[in-house]
Amino acid sequence: MAEIIETYQAEETHALGRKLGVQAQPGQVITLNGDLGVGKTVLAQGLAEGLGITEAVVSPTFTILQVYEEGRLPLYHFDVYRIEDPEEMYEVGFEEYLYGQGVCLVEWAERVEEMLPQERISVTIEKDPAKGFSYRKITIDHRNAEEIGS
């Protein structure tokens, strides 16, 4: 079942990410989709804070993967924007992280959809200029095997 949250400031988007981080469990996969500049990195920074990570979190666009290990759980932060072929994900050890004991956050997840587990939290961030420059509609879909199979 999907939950829709509206935020009107970057701080609110950050706080939502922090809440996800506080609630995160080992082995959890969170996908993050949305256009450029919608706040994916802001949400990722909040998630890291919720995990207890104090290191600066930046989008790993050019490196594909950034690993943060100092929190209560490791964060494996993927940005697959530059991936042209999902097979490239094997080169960075994607499956090892995906099924590891940390939290796996995948930005631009639609580019590697076929590689992702069905059980995951899917987050989509959208703008609506009519509601203000900083407005974001954030849809959180807690997908699990039972819901997908029914």
N, C-alpha and C positions, 0 to 999 in steps of 0.2 A: 504494500500500500504506500502511495506517495504522500508526502507531506510538503506543503508549499509554505515558504517563509518569505516575507518581504522585508528587505532592509533598505534604509534610507541614508546610511552613512557607512563608510568603509569600516569604521569601528564595530558596527553591528555585524558585518560579514565576518570580521576577525573573531568576534565573540562567538559566533556560530561555529566557526572552525575550532575554537578552543573547546567548546562543549563536545564536539565530535572527538577531539583528542582525549578529553577526560574519560569519555565512555568507551574508547577504543579497546579492543581485545587482541591478544596475540593471534597472528595469522589473518587478521582482517584486511580485506581489500576494499579500497575506496576509489571510485572512479570520479573524475572531475572533467566536465565538459562545459564549453561556452566559448564565445568568440574572443578574439584578442581584446584585452583591456577590460574584461568584465569583473575581474577580481579573483581569479583562480589562485594567484599567488598570495593574495591577502588571506583567503580562506586557508591555504596551505600553511601560512605563517601562524595563524590561530591554532590550527591542528597541532603543529609542532609545539607551540606553547602549552597546549593542553596535555601533551605527552611529557612535559617537563624539559623540553629542549630549549636551551638558551642561545645556541649558535644562530647566527643570522641565516635565515632561510631565503634562498633565491630560487627562481625557476631554473632548472637544469637544462634549458633549451639546447645548448650546444654540447653538453656532455651526456645527455639523455638520462643519466642517473646521478642522484646525490644521496649519500647515505649519512644519516645522523644517528649516532649510537648512544648519546649521553642521557637520553630520557628514560622514563620507566619502561618504555618499549622502543626498539629501534624504529626509525622511520626510513622507508625506502621510497624516495620521491622521484618518480619517473616523469619526464616530459617528452612525449612521443610526437610532438609537432613536426619534427624534421624526419621522422621515419617514413620512408617511401614504400618499404616492403616489410610486413610484420615479421618476416623471418629474421630481420636485423635484430630483433629483440633477443634472440637466442645468443647472439654475440656478446651481449652485456650480462648474460646469466639471468634473464628475466624470470624463468621458472623457479630458480633457486630462491629468489627474493619473494616471488608471488606466493610460494608455499612455505615461506620461512615463519619465524616466530615474531616478526615485527609487524608493523602496519605498512602496507603497500599502497601508496597513493599514486594514481596514474592520471596525469593531465592529458587531455586530448585522447581519451580512451577509445573514442569511436574509431580511431585509426587502427587499433589492434583488438577490436571487439571479439574476433574469433578466438583469441588467445586467453581471454579472461574467464574466470570461473563464473558460473551462474549465480552463486551465492556471493553477494557483495552489496556495498552501499553505493548507489549511483547518485551523484550530485550534479545538477545542471544549473548554471547561473545564466540569467538573461537580463538584458537592459530593457527599459521602456522609457525612451526620452520624454514621452508625454507626462511621466510621473516624476521627472526630475533627473538631473545629471547623475546623482549618486544612487538612484533607486536601483535595486536588484530584486528580481524574482528568483528565489532559490528553491529548486525542487529536489527533495531528498527521497529516494526510492530505496527502501530496505528490501532488497531482493534476497530471498532465500530459496532453497531447493523445494520446500513445501509449496510456497506461493507460485513458483514457476511451473511446477508440475500440475497444479490444479487449474 
